[in-house]
Amino acid sequence: MLLAVLLVSKIAASGGETELMTGADATGERTHVLRDIGEGLRWIGGHAAVRTLALVILVFNVTWAAAWSVLVLWSRDRLGMSEVGFGLLTTGSAVGGIIGTALYGRIEVRFSLANIMRVCLLLEVLTHAAFALTTAGWLAIVIMVEFGAYAFVWGTVSNTVRQRAVPRRFQGRVSAVYMMCVFGGIIAGQAIGGGIAEKWGVVAPFWFAFAGAGITLVLVWRQLTSIAHAESDD
């Protein structure tokens, strides 16, 4: 963390970056975080592509968190995994993340951003179904590697698309709204997943995630092309 602080301190800032780092707008007036978030919400509300992307991130984090909220119980009761087995399961996502990061440059060159987004979201939907169906620990670890790979690719491509579409002066404000979608979705999803698991068992949240994410993907499938090619007017 100290090294990160040192590296960030060496970044030369000007224009929009100065505004983000000092908390002041272009006129030098101090800003307030709630006002900034409000401006971000208003900007997103008037930009269809970025608004849809924010909604996708919100819904997919709700569904993902609903399933992952019972991951420990699911791995123990459904797969019969020990503490070590659960450690291997979660390590699988890290291994997949390394693979996805290493391959991203090649993927981006060969495929359009819209198709990369479609594949990543489709894999998310199928991953929930695969976890709901599997009873083998080793297979769950393999699926988790696949999850880590596409999750890191999705994170990179969604940030790329958003940053291309959002003007520099709104980057911080819109990012704040996106973080609210991410963590707000996770909090809501965990509560939903716990309630579903208590009533219908530890596999049910994965089916809920499969259905919710699948319906969302169908609704936004065609819009992903316009989202991927949205450009900033800055």
N, C-alpha and C positions, 0 to 999 in steps of 0.2 A: 504493500500500500504506500509506503514511503517512496519507493521507486516510482510508482504511478504519479504521485504528487509532484515529484521532481521533474518527470517527463512532461507533465501537463504545464508546469510553470515555464518550460522552455518554448512553448508554442506562442509564436507571435500573433497577436490579435489585432484586428482592425475592422472597422465597419460593423457588420452584423455580429461578428464574434465578440467585439467589445461590448455591445449591448447585452449579449447573453451572459458574459462573465462579470459585468459590473452591476447588472440589474437596472440599468438606465436605458431609456429609449434614445432615438437619434438626436433629440434636442437636449439630452443630458438630464432630463427629468427622471427621478426615481420611479420605478414601477412597483406594482404590488402583484404577488403571485396569483391571487384570485382574479384580478383584472386580466392578467396575462392569459390564464386558463380560459377565462370568458372570451377573450379575443380569439383564442385558438378554436374554441367551440363554434363561434360565429363563422370563422373562416371555413372550418370543415363543413358546417351546415350549408354553405354556399358552393361547395366543390363536390360534385356528385361522385367522382372517382375515389377521392380520398375518404369521403364519408362512407362509401360502401366498404372500402378496405378496413376502416375503423370498426364497422359493424361486424365484418367477418372475424376480425381479431377478437372482438368482444365475445361473440357467440362461440367461437372455437375454443376460447379459454374457459368459458363456462362448461362446455361439454368435456374438454380435456380434464379440467380440475374435478369434475364430478366422478370421472372414472379413477383418476389418480388418487383421490381422497381415500380410497379403500385399498390402495395397492399393497400395503403391508398385510392386511387381513386376507386379501385375495391370494397373494403369494403363499401365505401359510395354510389357509383353509382349502383353497382350490387346487393349488399345485403341490402342497405338502413340503414347501421349502423351509429350510432352517434359516437362522440369521446369516450364515455364510452364503446360502443360496440367494437370499434377498440382496446381499451385497454384490454378488455376481450379476444379478438382474439389473441393478441400477448402474453397475459398471459398464454393462453392455451399451447403455445410451451414450456414455462418454466415449467409448470406442467408436460407435457410430458417428458421433460428432466429429472426431478426428478424421474419419474417412470422408464425411461430407465436406468438411473444410478443405481437405486436400484435393478433392475432385471438383470443387465449385468452379474454379477457373475454366476447366475443360467443359463443364456442363453449360456455363454461360455462353461460351463461344459457339457451341453446337445447337443450342435450342433457344427459342424466344423466351422472354421473361414471362409472357402470358402462359405458355405451355409449362414452364417450370413451376409457376404458381399452381396451375391445375393439377399437375402430377403430385406436388407436395400435399395439397389439400385432399386429393383423392387417397393418397397413402395414409393420411391421418384417419379418414373415414374407415378404410380397410383395416387399419391397425386396431381400432376399437373392436371391430368384429372378430379379428384374429385372437385378441386377448379374451374375448367372451367365449370363444369356442375351444381354445386350447386347454389341456389339462397336463401338459408335459412341461416340466421346468426348463429343459434344454431348449425347447422350441420357443418358449417365452423369452429366453435370453436372446435368441436369434432375432425374434421380432423386435426386441428392445434395441438391438444394434441398428436395425433398419429404421426404427423410430428416431434414434439419435442422428442418423445420417440425413434424413429429410428435414428434421427439425432445424438443424443448423443451416441447411440450404435455404429453407423457408425464411428463417430469420434474416439472412443476408439479402435475399431478393426482395422481401417486403420492405426492408429499410431502404434499399436502393430505389425502389419504386416510389416510396413516400418522399424521400429526399429530392428526387427529380421533380416531383409534382408540387412541392411546397416551396414558396419563395423564401429566400434566406432570412428575411426579417421575421418570418413566422415559424421557423424551424423549431425553436425551443418551445414555443407555445403549443404547436401541434404535437410535438413529442410528449409534452406533459399530458395532453388529452389521451394520447395512445397508451401511456403508462397507466392512466386511470382505467382504460378499457382492459388492459392486461391484468392488472392486479384486482380491479373490481370484478372482472369475470372469474378470476381464480377464487376469490372469497365467496362469491355467489355459488359457483360450481361446487365447491367443497361442501357447503351447506346442503345443496340439492343432492349431491351424491351420498352424503351420510344418511339423509332421510330415505332415499330410495333403497339403499343397502339394508337399512333397518327393517324396512317393510317387505322387500322382495329378495333380499340376499345380496352377496358381494359381487355376483356376476351382473346383476341388473344395471348398475351404473354404466357398465361398458356398453350395454345395449342402448341405454339412453343416449350415451355419447355418440354411438354409431348413427342412431336415428336423427338426432339433432344436427350433427355435423353434416350428415348426408343430405338432409333437406336443405340446409343452408347452401351447400355446394351446388345443388341443382338450381337454386334460385339465382345464384351469382355467376354461374358457369360462363354465360355469354358476355357478361360485363367485365370479366377478367382481362379481356383484350384491351378495352378502353382504360381500365385501371393501370395496366402495365405500361401503356404508352402515354399516360397523362404527363404533360410538361408544365413546368412552372412558367408563369408570365413575368417573373422577376428579371 
